[in-house]
Amino acid sequence: MIIRIDELSDVPIYQQIRNQIVMGISGGELAAGEQLPTVRALAVEMGINTMTVSKAYQLLKTEGYIMTDRKNGARVRTTIDKQASIPDTNKTELRRIVSEARISGVPKEEIVKLVDEYYK
């Protein structure tokens, strides 16, 4: 999986890393138990500070997407807890996206079509 950073984005780099890894897990690009690059290796590859990658990995660990240990590094968890609900922060982000789409004249059917496509 290739992680791409948008340096012009308002989204912090650690959050962009976190988001792309979550999407990689969801989309099957990252398999359960798959080894992630070391903090240092990913930082060097992307040309960013190791603390930025470390913060992303720590967030992913706290959220239950990855597990880490000193011996084996970071790996995608083999089992991820199913909460069956959307966190409030994600609901707020979804509401913003839908609001912008509505203002721009995007039909509801187009949004539903995208959700169906992304959910597969």
C-alpha positions as CSV (number, residue, x, y, z in Angstrom):
1,M,0.0,0.0,0.0
2,I,1.3,3.4,-0.9
3,I,0.5,6.3,1.4
4,R,0.2,9.7,-0.2
5,I,0.4,12.9,1.8
6,D,-1.2,16.2,0.6
7,E,1.0,18.8,2.1
8,L,-1.5,21.6,1.1
9,S,-4.3,19.9,3.1
10,D,-5.7,21.3,6.3
11,V,-5.7,17.7,7.6
12,P,-2.6,17.1,9.8
13,I,-0.2,14.6,8.2
14,Y,-0.5,12.1,11.1
15,Q,-4.3,12.1,10.5
16,Q,-3.8,11.6,6.7
17,I,-1.6,8.6,7.5
18,R,-4.1,7.2,9.9
19,N,-7.0,7.7,7.5
20,Q,-5.2,6.0,4.6
21,I,-4.2,3.0,6.7
22,V,-7.8,2.6,7.9
23,M,-9.0,2.8,4.3
24,G,-6.3,0.2,3.3
25,I,-7.6,-2.1,6.0
26,S,-11.2,-1.6,5.0
27,G,-10.5,-2.0,1.3
28,G,-8.4,-5.2,1.7
29,E,-5.1,-3.6,0.7
30,L,-3.8,-4.3,4.2
31,A,-4.6,-7.8,5.4
32,A,-5.1,-8.9,9.0
33,G,-1.7,-9.6,10.6
34,E,0.2,-7.7,7.9
35,Q,3.4,-6.0,9.0
36,L,3.4,-2.2,8.6
37,P,6.6,-0.3,7.9
38,T,8.6,0.7,10.9
39,V,8.1,4.3,12.1
40,R,11.6,5.2,11.0
41,A,11.3,3.5,7.6
42,L,7.9,5.2,6.8
43,A,9.2,8.6,8.0
44,V,12.3,8.4,5.8
45,E,10.2,7.1,2.8
46,M,7.8,10.0,3.2
47,G,10.4,12.6,4.2
48,I,8.6,13.5,7.4
49,N,9.4,13.5,11.1
50,T,9.4,10.1,12.9
51,M,7.2,11.7,15.6
52,T,4.5,12.3,13.0
53,V,4.4,8.6,12.0
54,S,4.6,7.6,15.7
55,K,1.6,9.7,16.5
56,A,-0.4,8.1,13.6
57,Y,0.5,4.6,14.8
58,Q,-0.3,5.4,18.4
59,L,-3.8,6.7,17.3
60,L,-4.3,3.6,15.2
61,K,-3.3,1.4,18.2
62,T,-5.7,3.3,20.5
63,E,-8.5,2.9,18.1
64,G,-7.9,-0.8,17.8
65,Y,-6.8,-1.1,14.2
66,I,-3.2,-2.1,14.8
67,M,-1.1,-3.8,17.5
68,T,2.5,-2.9,18.3
69,D,5.3,-4.4,20.2
70,R,9.0,-3.7,20.4
71,K,10.0,-7.1,18.9
72,N,7.6,-7.3,15.9
73,G,6.8,-3.7,15.2
74,A,3.3,-2.6,14.0
75,R,0.9,-5.1,12.5
76,V,-2.8,-4.9,11.4
77,R,-4.9,-6.5,14.1
78,T,-6.2,-9.9,13.3
79,T,-9.5,-9.1,14.9
80,I,-11.0,-5.6,15.0
81,D,-13.8,-4.9,17.5
82,K,-17.1,-4.3,15.7
83,Q,-18.8,-1.3,17.3
84,A,-21.7,-1.3,14.8
85,S,-22.1,2.5,15.2
86,I,-20.6,5.6,13.8
87,P,-18.6,7.8,16.2
88,D,-19.9,11.4,16.7
89,T,-16.8,12.9,15.0
90,N,-17.5,10.9,11.9
91,K,-21.2,11.8,11.9
92,T,-20.2,15.5,12.0
93,E,-17.8,15.0,9.1
94,L,-20.4,13.1,7.1
95,R,-23.0,15.9,7.8
96,R,-20.5,18.5,6.5
97,I,-19.9,16.5,3.4
98,V,-23.6,16.0,2.7
99,S,-24.3,19.7,3.4
100,E,-21.6,20.8,0.9
101,A,-23.0,18.3,-1.6
102,R,-26.5,19.6,-1.1
103,I,-25.4,23.3,-1.5
104,S,-23.5,22.3,-4.7
105,G,-26.6,20.7,-6.1
106,V,-25.4,17.1,-5.9
107,P,-28.5,14.8,-6.0
108,K,-29.1,12.5,-3.0
109,E,-28.9,9.5,-5.3
110,E,-25.3,10.4,-6.2
111,I,-24.3,10.4,-2.5
112,V,-26.1,7.1,-1.8
113,K,-24.4,5.6,-4.9
114,L,-21.0,6.7,-3.6
115,V,-21.7,5.3,-0.1
116,D,-22.7,2.0,-1.7
117,E,-19.5,2.0,-3.8
118,Y,-17.3,2.8,-0.9
119,Y,-19.0,0.3,1.4
120,K,-18.2,-2.7,-0.9
